[in-house]
Amino acid sequence: MQSLRVHQSSGLRPASPTPFLDGGGAMLFKVAGTRKCDGGVRGRGRVAERGKGTVKALLGLGGGLGGLAGGITGGLGVGLGTGLGGLNPFSPAAKVRAVVTVNQTIGGFLKDNLLVPSTIQDLIGASLRLELISAELDTKTGKEKPAVGSLAQWTGVNGLQYQYEAYFNVPADFGPVGAMRVENLHVREMFLKDIVVTGLPDGGSVNIDCQSWVPASITGRPKRVFFTTKSYLPSDTPEGLKKLRNDELVAVRGNGSGERKKGDRIYDYDVYNDLGDPDKSPDLKREVLGGSKERPYPRRCRTGRPRSSKDPQSERTDSGDYYVPRDEEFSEIKGLEFGVKKLFTLLQGLVPMLETVFIDKNLGFPHFTAINKMFAQGLNLPPYSQASLKAFLPMLIRNSVEGSNDVLQFDVPPTMDRNSFFWFTDEEFARQTLAGVNPCTIQLVKEWPIMGTLDPAVYGPQESGITKELIEKEIRGYTTLDEAIQQKKLFMLDYHDILLPLVGKARELDHTTLYGSRTVFFLSPSGTLRPLAIELTRPPLGEKPQWKGVYTPNYASATDVWLWRLAKSHVLAHDSSYHQLISHWLRTHCCTEPYIIAAKRQLSEMHPIHRLLKPHFRYTMEINAQARKGLINADGVIESTFAPLKYSIGASSLVYDKVWRFDNEGLPNDLINRGMAVEDSSEPHGVRLAIQDYPYANDGLLVWDAIKQWVTEYVSHYYPDSQTVTSDKELQDWWSEVRNRGHEDKKDEPWWPSLQTPQDIISVCTTIIWVASGHHAAVNFGQYAYGGYFPNQPTTSRLKMPDEDPTEEEWKLFMQRPEVVLLTMFPSQIQASKVMVVLNVLSSHSPDEEYLGEKMELAWADEPTIKAAFEKFNGRMHSIMGEIDSRNADSEKINRSGAGVYPYELLKPFSERGVTGRGVPCSISI
């Protein structure tokens, strides 16, 4: 027997964050005591000595690191086994083995690429404490069986991952392993990827898919529990796991009080009361969205920050902290290479820098050549004091020719690269309603005359100024108005009722204007849309009566041609704003967050529906928090660049109130609701399109059907009948909370679906997955392609129409220099630059993007039926890639192919990283 003098930190915790890398200094560890051990000790010497380089000292022990680890753990195992059932945690004689995989993280355990452990815990096996939890109750006591514990030993590095290993002496009557409890004895949190347990008494093995952060035990946060990949409905939960299942749900709900801190895992609801900053300036006060009949809105994640001293209804935002639960934050890879770093650099560095470049914030572009120079020559930037912007935004920031300053230089968008005049044509204007970045607002004209629904006493007569005579003049030789409506040949962009209530407020702002608008299109025999007329309306303002201007593409008069072009620019600004605020932010980002919060609070990690939806919730809460911080906040990018500027996000509340309903968010129902399709069981997708060559709908229905088939096979495996649906308390509580808390302001609407049958679950889950994947991809990843050259999608209009109550000088300028009027109407140079930068970043795919149908979740792989279903889903996604390529090569599909036409690829499932204009990620991650 030999004596081993063990040096360890109190409670197996290092006295320094990186004790083995600190070199000299005071002794880092205290003597814990002396223990008699069998087997001898190969390594000799003290773990740390005053004034010695620690790493060097360690490597000298026992002839190297391996000698130290082997010597210490060989003789120390019994000592470390105290409180763990007396076992030697690293003895090969112990049958059950657990291999833990931990992802490397920024500032994590490895330093300077040294392939050595970074803390004393890793060397002596005290990094992780693991406890196997039985799925069975003790038959004698009727209580949970005692957990079997062990300490995990660091075994090395595998690529970008650490591996740890533990051995357990598991009693023969322990029963199936149902979960693992993990305690992190490091001083820093770690990201657990998975745990594989082998050598169980029955000869089997289990997988535990963690994919979660485990806090350091010194933080006082509770230990983490991870269930095996076996999914259970609540009623099927093994007896030994029922209490644990419920406890885990209770733990993440919180109690609705207190301020949330970084690292917390609490999910709760709040209204949007953090968009303004009244403490900074009264001009930055904003209305609370949500919680009132006047401003209904979905809920966001509660932060619990203190209230503003100037406005008790608003939260303070001066701390800069926008809490999201720890597991919802970007991964370290995404944070370093793409999302957080790039977005923060963009919003906190580049955008404010642009403010200093443009002395005159209202300066427009003097000519189109000045716009083109942004691509050809770029914009000189002043020196950046914090770090090189180029390191984070290499696709935008280039070296200047002189090499003195960085240059903001934009890549030519692919639409412009194919045809530099693409934005100017009526054909492209119409085509983009079907195959652009906002293809989900075009609707069928179902009756005539076109009527608004606003109060005529406030907004003036509601009948459209687009008359039957005007339309029939435009379609003469094709058909009559009545026949066109009957044959479903007339379509419309209708921003009249949405924008008209905001016109008065918008026109009180400097250098901006607004109209309500309607644009009518005719479906030609070739299958393309042709614009017929634009109506712009100003409501009564003060002493001025209602004003309407109706414009047609009349090429017989130069004046009418230019009025048409100017009116079209106004409509494009309306469409661009509606796209960003409604089609993109509201319908995807904003409305999805309540689904996530409710799922985390009500669906156990072992619930099959939780596991089905989890990949589609990845990073959404984090990107939404970043949007509240720098995009949709008061005076943020949206408010300063998109009409109606200060009132833009408030406008999304109006649309949520009047338009949004869950049952129309699925693609088929959305098409039917807009009159773009009718139900038809004889058609491949169950609907017949009003416009056969409608690229968004054509490709979207392929993706929708693939999602629905996958969800159907998945749900059917767990829910064979209606009784299993109605008796699933977690499922029912989840959907009830989505409606009654997440979308509380619309909870009494009659259209909310109930979950009574397996088909109900299939419909709800397919809709949620579609919104997070296909719909978001269609409205997000083409933003730079279509908006990078901003005349194609101006985000605001700064000048009214020249024929609206013109002064003599205004009309003279229009008649002599109409191009100058158009340029003045466009966004200012600072507005355009901000938008182009933001759209470039938001259109990018990150290095760790997970695409729809690409990644097999571990829980799915461990269930043969689900595995087979997902493999079919994956195969369907790959076949869709080929189908879309074939469609784009078909010369008869002229809404997606032809000379200079940018092909429609936004719903191609897979993509490489960067700005590609294709790829359907699983979730709303940017």
Buried (B, 14 or more C-beta within 10 A) or exposed (E): EEEBBBBBBEEBBBBBEBBBBBEEEEBBBEEBEEBEBEBEBBBBBBBBBEEBBBBEBBBBBBBEBEBBBBBBBBBBBBBBBEEBBEBBBBBEEBBBBBBBBBBBBEEBBBEEEEEBBBBBBBBBBBBBBBBBBBBBBBEEEEEBBEBBBBBBBBBEBEEEBBBBBBBBBBEEEBBBBBBBBBBBBBBBBBBBBBBBBBBBBEEEBBBBBBBBBBBBBBEEBBEBBBBBBBBBBBEEBBBBBBEBBBEBBEEBBBEEEEBBEEBBBBBBBBBBBBBBBBBBEEEBBBBBBBBEEEBBBBBBBBBBBEEBEBBEBBBBBEEEBBBBBBBBBBBBBBBBBBBBBBBBBBBBBBBEBBEEBBEEEEEBBEEEEEBBBBBEEBBBBEEBEEEEBBEBBEBBBBEBEEEEEBBBBBBBBBBBBBBEEBBBEBBBBBBBBBBBBBBBBBBBBEEBEBEBEBEEEEBBEBEBBBBEEBBBEBBEEBBEBEEBBEEBBBBBBBBBBBBBBBBBBBBEBEBBBBBBBBBBBBBEEEBBBBBBBBBBBBBBEEEEEBBBBBBBBBEEEEEBBBBBBBBBBBBBBBBBBBBBBBBBBBBBBBBBBBBBBBBBBBBBBBBBBBBBBBBBBBBBBBBBBBBBBBBBBBBBBBBBBBBBBBBBBBBBBBBBBEBBBBBBBBBBBBBBBBBBBBEEEEEEBBBBBBBEBBBBBBBBBBBBBBBBBBBBBBBBBBBEEBEBBBEBEBBBBBBBBBBEBBBBBBEEEEEBBEBEBBBBBBBBBBBBBBBBBBBBBBBBBBBBBBBBBBBBBBBBBBBBBBBBEBEEEBEEBBEEEBEBBBBBBBBBBBBBBBBBBBBBBBBBBBBBBBBBBBEBBBBBBBBEEBBEBBBBBBEBBEEBBEBBEEBBEEEEBBBBBBEEBBBBBBBBBBBEBEBBBBBBBBBBBB
